Amino acid sequence: QVQLVESGGGLVQPGGSLRLSCAASGMIFYIYHMGWYRQAPGKQRETVASTTRGGSTDYADSVKGRFTISGDNAKNTVYLQMNSLKPEDTAVYYCRMSTWGRQNDYWGQGTQVTVED
């Protein structure tokens, strides 16, 4: 059974930074996709950033230039460095790891990020 464990969330003031981590454990297949998603109260879950085993990355327009995703394939770990945080970044952040074609698809339990004075 595969588990994804997230850490690094918390409360931060606007303009501050946080670094989220997500580590996979268990019987892990060949992970190809890694990503971060978020869901704010009353809103749908949205993609924040994603990366592939080859190193390509993609970001939501709202976080471009502020957030950086990186993956450690050897450790089956994905990170999200979040800088210049804004109140609208407040949400529960989830990590996701998948094999090629999403045949095996794993989600973390979520970590709360709150940006406020």
Summary of the structure (lengths in Angstrom):
residues: 117
radius of gyration: 13.6
end to end distance: 40.0
largest distance: 42.1
contacts: 351
relative contact order: 0.32
helix: 5%
strand: 55%
